[in-house]
Amino acid sequence: MKVSYILDVLIGITHPLYEWRSIDTRRIDTHIHELKKLPWFQELYQEEKYRKLIVMNYRTRRYLDSPFRVKRLMNSSKAQLHFLKLLNKQIEKKARQPKDNFLF
């Protein structure tokens, strides 16, 4: 059994206990700065739709708040694909939301 799988299970079990914790903007910005050193992330960050998600989307930033996940992103192509799926899922979710048309 791989250590990363065991850690994923432990995080999955304990995640609800840490749900109350707010995200740390400075830590996320540091993680983004570290990831920008990698070519795959640079390409991703150059696309406006992904850059907006990385900078502004709560779920994406929550994902990047974890030092463990960021280390995995740096070392694992499987984790990188998972992150890309997360970003695309957030784009789809935003596209499905109805536009607010307020008349004032």
The first five atom37 places (N, CA, C, CB, O) and aatype in JSON, in Angstrom:
{
  "aatype": [12, 11, 19, 15, 18, 9, 10, 3, 19, 10, 9, 7, 9, 16, 8, 14, 10, 18, 6, 17, 1, 15, 9, 3, 16, 1, 1, 9, 3, 16, 8, 9, 8, 6, 10, 11, 11, 10, 14, 17, 13, 5, 6, 10, 18, 5, 6, 6, 11, 18, 1, 11, 10, 9, 19, 12, 2, 18, 1, 16, 1, 1, 18, 10, 3, 15, 14, 13, 1, 19, 11, 1, 10, 12, 2, 15, 15, 11, 0, 5, 10, 8, 13, 10, 11, 10, 10, 2, 11, 5, 9, 6, 11, 11, 0, 1, 5, 14, 11, 3, 2, 13, 10, 13],
  "atom_mask": [
    [1, 1, 1, 1, 1],
    [1, 1, 1, 1, 1],
    [1, 1, 1, 1, 1],
    [1, 1, 1, 1, 1],
    [1, 1, 1, 1, 1],
    [1, 1, 1, 1, 1],
    [1, 1, 1, 1, 1],
    [1, 1, 1, 1, 1],
    [1, 1, 1, 1, 1],
    [1, 1, 1, 1, 1],
    [1, 1, 1, 1, 1],
    [1, 1, 1, 0, 1],
    [1, 1, 1, 1, 1],
    [1, 1, 1, 1, 1],
    [1, 1, 1, 1, 1],
    [1, 1, 1, 1, 1],
    [1, 1, 1, 1, 1],
    [1, 1, 1, 1, 1],
    [1, 1, 1, 1, 1],
    [1, 1, 1, 1, 1],
    [1, 1, 1, 1, 1],
    [1, 1, 1, 1, 1],
    [1, 1, 1, 1, 1],
    [1, 1, 1, 1, 1],
    [1, 1, 1, 1, 1],
    [1, 1, 1, 1, 1],
    [1, 1, 1, 1, 1],
    [1, 1, 1, 1, 1],
    [1, 1, 1, 1, 1],
    [1, 1, 1, 1, 1],
    [1, 1, 1, 1, 1],
    [1, 1, 1, 1, 1],
    [1, 1, 1, 1, 1],
    [1, 1, 1, 1, 1],
    [1, 1, 1, 1, 1],
    [1, 1, 1, 1, 1],
    [1, 1, 1, 1, 1],
    [1, 1, 1, 1, 1],
    [1, 1, 1, 1, 1],
    [1, 1, 1, 1, 1],
    [1, 1, 1, 1, 1],
    [1, 1, 1, 1, 1],
    [1, 1, 1, 1, 1],
    [1, 1, 1, 1, 1],
    [1, 1, 1, 1, 1],
    [1, 1, 1, 1, 1],
    [1, 1, 1, 1, 1],
    [1, 1, 1, 1, 1],
    [1, 1, 1, 1, 1],
    [1, 1, 1, 1, 1],
    [1, 1, 1, 1, 1],
    [1, 1, 1, 1, 1],
    [1, 1, 1, 1, 1],
    [1, 1, 1, 1, 1],
    [1, 1, 1, 1, 1],
    [1, 1, 1, 1, 1],
    [1, 1, 1, 1, 1],
    [1, 1, 1, 1, 1],
    [1, 1, 1, 1, 1],
    [1, 1, 1, 1, 1],
    [1, 1, 1, 1, 1],
    [1, 1, 1, 1, 1],
    [1, 1, 1, 1, 1],
    [1, 1, 1, 1, 1],
    [1, 1, 1, 1, 1],
    [1, 1, 1, 1, 1],
    [1, 1, 1, 1, 1],
    [1, 1, 1, 1, 1],
    [1, 1, 1, 1, 1],
    [1, 1, 1, 1, 1],
    [1, 1, 1, 1, 1],
    [1, 1, 1, 1, 1],
    [1, 1, 1, 1, 1],
    [1, 1, 1, 1, 1],
    [1, 1, 1, 1, 1],
    [1, 1, 1, 1, 1],
    [1, 1, 1, 1, 1],
    [1, 1, 1, 1, 1],
    [1, 1, 1, 1, 1],
    [1, 1, 1, 1, 1],
    [1, 1, 1, 1, 1],
    [1, 1, 1, 1, 1],
    [1, 1, 1, 1, 1],
    [1, 1, 1, 1, 1],
    [1, 1, 1, 1, 1],
    [1, 1, 1, 1, 1],
    [1, 1, 1, 1, 1],
    [1, 1, 1, 1, 1],
    [1, 1, 1, 1, 1],
    [1, 1, 1, 1, 1],
    [1, 1, 1, 1, 1],
    [1, 1, 1, 1, 1],
    [1, 1, 1, 1, 1],
    [1, 1, 1, 1, 1],
    [1, 1, 1, 1, 1],
    [1, 1, 1, 1, 1],
    [1, 1, 1, 1, 1],
    [1, 1, 1, 1, 1],
    [1, 1, 1, 1, 1],
    [1, 1, 1, 1, 1],
    [1, 1, 1, 1, 1],
    [1, 1, 1, 1, 1],
    [1, 1, 1, 1, 1],
    [1, 1, 1, 1, 1]
  ],
  "atom_positions": [
    [[0.84, -1.18, 0.0], [0.0, 0.0, 0.0], [0.89, 1.25, 0.0], [-0.96, -0.01, 1.22], [1.84, 1.34, 0.78]],
    [[0.57, 2.17, -0.86], [1.39, 3.38, -0.96], [1.09, 4.34, 0.19], [1.16, 4.07, -2.29], [-0.03, 4.41, 0.69]],
    [[2.12, 5.05, 0.58], [1.99, 6.01, 1.67], [1.01, 7.12, 1.29], [3.37, 6.62, 2.03], [0.22, 7.56, 2.13]],
    [[1.05, 7.56, 0.02], [0.15, 8.65, -0.39], [-1.31, 8.21, -0.27], [0.45, 9.09, -1.83], [-2.17, 9.02, 0.1]],
    [[-1.6, 6.95, -0.56], [-2.97, 6.45, -0.43], [-3.4, 6.47, 1.04], [-3.08, 5.02, -1.01], [-4.51, 6.88, 1.36]],
    [[-2.51, 6.03, 1.91], [-2.81, 6.02, 3.34], [-3.06, 7.44, 3.84], [-1.66, 5.37, 4.14], [-3.99, 7.69, 4.61]],
    [[-2.22, 8.38, 3.39], [-2.4, 9.78, 3.8], [-3.72, 10.34, 3.26], [-1.22, 10.64, 3.31], [-4.4, 11.1, 3.94]],
    [[-4.07, 9.97, 2.02], [-5.35, 10.41, 1.47], [-6.52, 9.91, 2.31], [-5.51, 9.93, 0.02], [-7.47, 10.65, 2.55]],
    [[-6.44, 8.67, 2.76], [-7.5, 8.1, 3.59], [-7.57, 8.85, 4.92], [-7.26, 6.59, 3.83], [-8.65, 9.19, 5.39]],
    [[-6.42, 9.09, 5.53], [-6.4, 9.81, 6.8], [-6.94, 11.23, 6.66], [-4.97, 9.85, 7.36], [-7.68, 11.71, 7.52]],
    [[-6.57, 11.89, 5.58], [-7.07, 13.24, 5.35], [-8.58, 13.19, 5.13], [-6.36, 13.89, 4.13], [-9.31, 14.05, 5.62]],
    [[-9.05, 12.2, 4.38], [-10.48, 12.05, 4.15], [-11.26, 11.84, 5.42], [0.0, 0.0, 0.0], [-12.38, 12.35, 5.57]],
    [[-10.68, 11.1, 6.35], [-11.36, 10.83, 7.62], [-11.36, 12.05, 8.52], [-10.69, 9.66, 8.35], [-12.36, 12.37, 9.15]],
    [[-10.22, 12.75, 8.56], [-10.1, 13.89, 9.47], [-10.53, 15.21, 8.86], [-8.69, 14.01, 9.94], [-10.62, 16.21, 9.57]],
    [[-10.79, 15.25, 7.56], [-11.14, 16.5, 6.9], [-12.32, 17.22, 7.55], [-11.46, 16.24, 5.46], [-12.23, 18.43, 7.76]],
    [[-13.4, 16.55, 7.89], [-14.51, 17.26, 8.53], [-14.11, 17.94, 9.85], [-15.65, 16.31, 8.78], [-14.73, 18.93, 10.24]],
    [[-13.12, 17.41, 10.53], [-12.68, 18.03, 11.78], [-12.01, 19.37, 11.55], [-11.73, 17.1, 12.51], [-12.01, 20.23, 12.43]],
    [[-11.44, 19.55, 10.37], [-10.71, 20.79, 10.07], [-11.48, 21.71, 9.15], [-9.37, 20.46, 9.45], [-10.93, 22.71, 8.67]],
    [[-12.73, 21.41, 8.9], [-13.53, 22.22, 7.99], [-13.7, 23.65, 8.51], [-14.9, 21.57, 7.78], [-13.87, 24.57, 7.72]],
    [[-13.66, 23.82, 9.8], [-13.86, 25.14, 10.39], [-12.68, 26.06, 10.14], [-14.1, 25.01, 11.88], [-12.82, 27.28, 10.23]],
    [[-11.53, 25.5, 9.82], [-10.31, 26.29, 9.65], [-10.44, 27.16, 8.4], [-9.08, 25.38, 9.54], [-10.77, 26.68, 7.32]],
    [[-10.17, 28.45, 8.56], [-10.23, 29.34, 7.4], [-8.96, 29.16, 6.56], [-10.39, 30.82, 7.84], [-7.94, 28.66, 7.04]],
    [[-9.06, 29.58, 5.32], [-7.9, 29.43, 4.45], [-6.88, 30.53, 4.72], [-8.33, 29.45, 2.97], [-7.24, 31.64, 5.12]],
    [[-5.63, 30.2, 4.5], [-4.53, 31.12, 4.78], [-4.02, 31.69, 3.45], [-3.37, 30.4, 5.56], [-3.33, 31.01, 2.7]],
    [[-4.37, 32.93, 3.18], [-4.05, 33.56, 1.91], [-2.55, 33.63, 1.66], [-4.65, 34.95, 1.85], [-2.08, 33.39, 0.55]],
    [[-1.8, 33.97, 2.69], [-0.34, 34.06, 2.5], [0.26, 32.71, 2.15], [0.33, 34.6, 3.78], [1.13, 32.62, 1.28]],
    [[-0.19, 31.67, 2.81], [0.33, 30.34, 2.52], [-0.04, 29.92, 1.1], [-0.21, 29.31, 3.54], [0.78, 29.34, 0.39]],
    [[-1.26, 30.21, 0.68], [-1.7, 29.87, -0.67], [-0.85, 30.61, -1.7], [-3.19, 30.19, -0.86], [-0.42, 30.03, -2.69]],
    [[-0.62, 31.89, -1.47], [0.2, 32.67, -2.39], [1.63, 32.13, -2.46], [0.23, 34.14, -1.97], [2.24, 32.12, -3.53]],
    [[2.15, 31.67, -1.34], [3.47, 31.06, -1.32], [3.47, 29.77, -2.13], [3.93, 30.78, 0.12], [4.4, 29.5, -2.89]],
    [[2.43, 28.97, -1.97], [2.31, 27.72, -2.72], [2.21, 27.99, -4.22], [1.1, 26.92, -2.23], [2.81, 27.28, -5.02]],
    [[1.43, 29.0, -4.59], [1.3, 29.36, -6.0], [2.65, 29.8, -6.54], [0.24, 30.48, -6.2], [3.02, 29.44, -7.66]],
    [[3.38, 30.58, -5.77], [4.72, 31.04, -6.18], [5.65, 29.83, -6.41], [5.32, 31.99, -5.11], [6.42, 29.82, -7.37]],
    [[5.58, 28.85, -5.53], [6.4, 27.64, -5.7], [5.99, 26.87, -6.94], [6.29, 26.74, -4.46], [6.84, 26.38, -7.69]],
    [[4.68, 26.75, -7.17], [4.19, 26.01, -8.32], [4.51, 26.72, -9.64], [2.68, 25.81, -8.21], [4.68, 26.06, -10.67]],
    [[4.61, 28.05, -9.61], [4.93, 28.8, -10.83], [6.32, 28.47, -11.36], [4.84, 30.29, -10.56], [6.63, 28.79, -12.51]],
    [[7.15, 27.84, -10.58], [8.48, 27.45, -11.02], [8.43, 26.22, -11.94], [9.37, 27.15, -9.82], [9.41, 25.91, -12.63]],
    [[7.29, 25.54, -11.95], [7.14, 24.32, -12.74], [6.52, 24.66, -14.1], [6.28, 23.28, -11.99], [5.56, 25.43, -14.17]],
    [[7.06, 24.08, -15.18], [6.57, 24.41, -16.53], [5.08, 24.1, -16.75], [7.39, 23.65, -17.55], [4.38, 24.88, -17.4]],
    [[4.6, 22.98, -16.23], [3.2, 22.62, -16.45], [2.27, 23.64, -15.79], [2.91, 21.22, -15.91], [1.2, 23.94, -16.32]],
    [[2.68, 24.16, -14.62], [1.84, 25.13, -13.93], [1.92, 26.49, -14.61], [2.26, 25.24, -12.45], [0.93, 27.22, -14.65]],
    [[3.08, 26.83, -15.15], [3.23, 28.1, -15.88], [2.27, 28.14, -17.07], [4.68, 28.29, -16.36], [1.61, 29.15, -17.31]],
    [[2.2, 27.03, -17.82], [1.27, 26.95, -18.96], [-0.18, 27.1, -18.5], [1.46, 25.61, -19.7], [-0.97, 27.8, -19.12]],
    [[-0.5, 26.43, -17.41], [-1.84, 26.49, -16.86], [-2.17, 27.91, -16.42], [-1.99, 25.51, -15.69], [-3.27, 28.42, -16.68]],
    [[-1.23, 28.55, -15.75], [-1.44, 29.88, -15.18], [-1.54, 30.95, -16.25], [-0.31, 30.21, -14.22], [-2.12, 32.01, -16.02]],
    [[-0.97, 30.69, -17.43], [-1.05, 31.67, -18.52], [-2.45, 31.76, -19.11], [-0.06, 31.31, -19.62], [-2.83, 32.79, -19.66]],
    [[-3.23, 30.69, -18.99], [-4.6, 30.72, -19.5], [-5.49, 31.46, -18.5], [-5.14, 29.27, -19.74], [-5.53, 31.13, -17.31]],
    [[-6.18, 32.45, -19.0], [-6.96, 33.32, -18.12], [-8.02, 32.59, -17.32], [-7.61, 34.39, -18.93], [-8.23, 32.9, -16.15]],
    [[-8.7, 31.61, -17.94], [-9.78, 30.92, -17.23], [-9.24, 30.16, -16.01], [-10.5, 29.95, -18.18], [-9.9, 30.1, -14.98]],
    [[-8.04, 29.58, -16.14], [-7.45, 28.86, -15.01], [-6.85, 29.83, -13.99], [-6.38, 27.88, -15.5], [-6.94, 29.6, -12.78]],
    [[-6.24, 30.9, -14.48], [-5.64, 31.88, -13.57], [-6.7, 32.48, -12.66], [-4.92, 33.0, -14.37], [-6.47, 32.67, -11.46]],
    [[-7.88, 32.79, -13.24], [-8.96, 33.35, -12.42], [-9.39, 32.37, -11.33], [-10.17, 33.72, -13.31], [-9.64, 32.77, -10.19]],
    [[-9.48, 31.1, -11.69], [-9.86, 30.1, -10.69], [-8.81, 29.99, -9.59], [-10.06, 28.73, -11.35], [-9.15, 29.92, -8.41]],
    [[-7.55, 29.99, -9.98], [-6.48, 29.85, -9.01], [-6.45, 31.04, -8.06], [-5.12, 29.7, -9.72], [-6.18, 30.89, -6.87]],
    [[-6.73, 32.21, -8.59], [-6.65, 33.43, -7.78], [-7.92, 33.66, -6.96], [-6.4, 34.62, -8.67], [-7.84, 34.16, -5.84]],
    [[-9.09, 33.3, -7.52], [-10.33, 33.73, -6.89], [-11.27, 32.63, -6.39], [-11.06, 34.57, -7.82], [-12.09, 32.89, -5.52]],
    [[-11.18, 31.42, -6.92], [-12.13, 30.37, -6.58], [-11.84, 29.76, -5.21], [-12.11, 29.29, -7.65], [-10.71, 29.36, -4.93]],
    [[-12.86, 29.7, -4.37], [-12.68, 29.21, -3.0], [-12.2, 27.77, -2.96], [-13.97, 29.34, -2.23], [-11.27, 27.45, -2.22]],
    [[-12.83, 26.89, -3.73], [-12.46, 25.47, -3.69], [-11.04, 25.23, -4.19], [-13.43, 24.64, -4.53], [-10.29, 24.42, -3.64]],
    [[-10.68, 25.94, -5.23], [-9.31, 25.8, -5.76], [-8.3, 26.31, -4.74], [-9.16, 26.57, -7.09], [-7.27, 25.68, -4.51]],
    [[-8.6, 27.44, -4.14], [-7.67, 27.99, -3.14], [-7.61, 27.1, -1.9], [-8.09, 29.43, -2.75], [-6.56, 26.95, -1.28]],
    [[-8.74, 26.51, -1.55], [-8.77, 25.58, -0.42], [-7.85, 24.39, -0.72], [-10.22, 25.09, -0.14], [-7.14, 23.91, 0.16]],
    [[-7.88, 23.92, -1.97], [-7.02, 22.82, -2.38], [-5.55, 23.22, -2.28], [-7.35, 22.39, -3.83], [-4.71, 22.44, -1.81]],
    [[-5.24, 24.45, -2.71], [-3.85, 24.92, -2.69], [-3.38, 25.35, -1.3], [-3.69, 26.08, -3.65], [-2.21, 25.67, -1.12]],
    [[-4.27, 25.36, -0.34], [-3.92, 25.72, 1.03], [-3.15, 24.59, 1.72], [-5.18, 26.06, 1.83], [-2.45, 24.83, 2.71]],
    [[-3.27, 23.39, 1.22], [-2.66, 22.23, 1.85], [-1.21, 22.03, 1.38], [-3.48, 20.98, 1.56], [-0.98, 21.81, 0.19]],
    [[-0.25, 22.09, 2.29], [1.15, 21.83, 1.91], [1.34, 20.42, 1.35], [2.07, 22.03, 3.12], [2.15, 20.21, 0.45]],
    [[0.59, 19.47, 1.88], [0.68, 18.09, 1.41], [0.26, 17.99, -0.05], [-0.18, 17.17, 2.28], [0.94, 17.36, -0.85]],
    [[-0.87, 18.61, -0.39], [-1.36, 18.56, -1.77], [-0.41, 19.26, -2.73], [-2.75, 19.18, -1.86], [-0.19, 18.8, -3.85]],
    [[0.14, 20.38, -2.3], [1.06, 21.13, -3.16], [2.33, 20.32, -3.42], [1.42, 22.49, -2.52], [2.83, 20.31, -4.54]],
    [[2.84, 19.64, -2.41], [4.01, 18.77, -2.62], [3.68, 17.68, -3.62], [4.47, 18.13, -1.27], [4.49, 17.35, -4.49]],
    [[2.48, 17.11, -3.51], [2.07, 16.08, -4.46], [1.94, 16.65, -5.86], [0.74, 15.44, -4.04], [2.31, 15.99, -6.84]],
    [[1.43, 17.88, -5.98], [1.34, 18.52, -7.29], [2.72, 18.7, -7.92], [0.63, 19.88, -7.17], [2.89, 18.59, -9.13]],
    [[3.69, 18.98, -7.07], [5.05, 19.21, -7.57], [5.71, 17.91, -8.02], [5.89, 19.87, -6.48], [6.59, 17.93, -8.88]],
    [[5.31, 16.79, -7.45], [6.02, 15.53, -7.69], [5.24, 14.47, -8.46], [6.43, 14.96, -6.41], [5.83, 13.48, -8.9]],
    [[3.96, 14.65, -8.63], [3.14, 13.57, -9.19], [2.32, 14.06, -10.38], [2.22, 13.0, -8.12], [1.54, 15.0, -10.27]],
    [[2.5, 13.42, -11.52], [1.7, 13.77, -12.69], [0.24, 13.38, -12.48], [2.25, 13.09, -13.96], [-0.66, 14.01, -13.03]],
    [[0.0, 12.34, -11.69], [-1.37, 11.93, -11.38], [-2.08, 13.02, -10.57], [-1.38, 10.58, -10.59], [-3.25, 13.31, -10.82]],
    [[-1.39, 13.61, -9.62], [-1.95, 14.7, -8.82], [-2.2, 15.93, -9.7], [-1.01, 15.05, -7.65], [-3.17, 16.66, -9.49]],
    [[-1.33, 16.15, -10.67], [-1.5, 17.28, -11.58], [-2.76, 17.1, -12.43], [-0.27, 17.42, -12.49], [-3.51, 18.06, -12.65]],
    [[-3.0, 15.88, -12.89], [-4.22, 15.6, -13.65], [-5.46, 15.78, -12.78], [-4.18, 14.17, -14.22], [-6.48, 16.3, -13.23]],
    [[-5.36, 15.36, -11.53], [-6.47, 15.53, -10.6], [-6.77, 17.02, -10.4], [-6.16, 14.85, -9.24], [-7.94, 17.42, -10.38]],
    [[-5.73, 17.83, -10.26], [-5.9, 19.27, -10.08], [-6.54, 19.89, -11.32], [-4.54, 19.94, -9.8], [-7.42, 20.75, -11.2]],
    [[-6.12, 19.46, -12.5], [-6.71, 19.97, -13.73], [-8.18, 19.59, -13.82], [-5.94, 19.42, -14.95], [-9.0, 20.39, -14.27]],
    [[-8.53, 18.38, -13.4], [-9.94, 17.97, -13.37], [-10.73, 18.85, -12.41], [-10.07, 16.49, -12.96], [-11.86, 19.23, -12.7]],
    [[-10.14, 19.16, -11.26], [-10.8, 20.04, -10.29], [-11.07, 21.41, -10.92], [-9.93, 20.2, -9.02], [-12.16, 21.96, -10.77]],
    [[-10.09, 21.95, -11.62], [-10.26, 23.25, -12.26], [-11.37, 23.2, -13.32], [-8.93, 23.71, -12.9], [-12.22, 24.08, -13.38]],
    [[-11.35, 22.16, -14.14], [-12.37, 22.04, -15.19], [-13.76, 21.84, -14.59], [-12.03, 20.87, -16.12], [-14.75, 22.34, -15.14]],
    [[-13.84, 21.13, -13.48], [-15.13, 20.94, -12.82], [-15.67, 22.27, -12.31], [-14.99, 19.94, -11.65], [-16.87, 22.53, -12.39]],
    [[-14.78, 23.12, -11.8], [-15.2, 24.43, -11.31], [-15.66, 25.31, -12.47], [-14.06, 25.11, -10.53], [-16.6, 26.1, -12.33]],
    [[-14.99, 25.19, -13.62], [-15.4, 25.95, -14.8], [-16.79, 25.52, -15.26], [-14.37, 25.77, -15.95], [-17.63, 26.35, -15.57]],
    [[-17.02, 24.2, -15.29], [-18.33, 23.68, -15.68], [-19.42, 24.14, -14.71], [-18.3, 22.15, -15.74], [-20.52, 24.51, -15.12]],
    [[-19.09, 24.1, -13.43], [-20.06, 24.5, -12.41], [-20.44, 25.97, -12.6], [-19.49, 24.27, -10.99], [-21.61, 26.34, -12.47]],
    [[-19.45, 26.8, -12.89], [-19.71, 28.22, -13.09], [-20.55, 28.44, -14.35], [-18.39, 29.0, -13.17], [-21.4, 29.33, -14.38]],
    [[-20.3, 27.65, -15.38], [-21.05, 27.79, -16.63], [-22.52, 27.4, -16.46], [-20.41, 26.94, -17.73], [-23.39, 27.95, -17.13]],
    [[-22.79, 26.46, -15.56], [-24.17, 26.01, -15.32], [-24.97, 26.99, -14.49], [-24.17, 24.66, -14.64], [-26.2, 27.0, -14.55]],
    [[-24.29, 27.84, -13.72], [-25.0, 28.77, -12.86], [-25.69, 29.83, -13.71], [-24.05, 29.43, -11.85], [-25.1, 30.36, -14.65]],
    [[-26.94, 30.13, -13.39], [-27.63, 31.17, -14.16], [-27.03, 32.54, -13.89], [-29.14, 31.19, -13.83], [-26.58, 32.83, -12.78]],
    [[-27.02, 33.33, -14.9], [-26.52, 34.7, -14.76], [-27.56, 35.52, -14.02], [-26.19, 35.33, -16.15], [-28.75, 35.41, -14.28]],
    [[-27.1, 36.34, -13.11], [-28.0, 37.23, -12.39], [-28.25, 38.47, -13.23], [-27.43, 37.61, -11.01], [-27.32, 39.21, -13.55]],
    [[-29.47, 38.69, -13.58], [-29.85, 39.88, -14.34], [-30.74, 40.74, -13.45], [-30.57, 39.5, -15.68], [-31.95, 40.56, -13.39]],
    [[-30.11, 41.66, -12.79], [-30.85, 42.55, -11.91], [-31.23, 43.8, -12.69], [-30.02, 42.91, -10.65], [-30.43, 44.36, -13.44]],
    [[-32.43, 44.23, -12.49], [-32.87, 45.46, -13.11], [-33.01, 46.51, -12.03], [-34.21, 45.26, -13.89], [-33.91, 46.44, -11.19]],
    [[-32.16, 47.46, -12.04], [-32.21, 48.53, -11.05], [-32.44, 49.84, -11.74], [-30.93, 48.59, -10.22], [-32.52, 50.88, -11.08]]
  ]
}
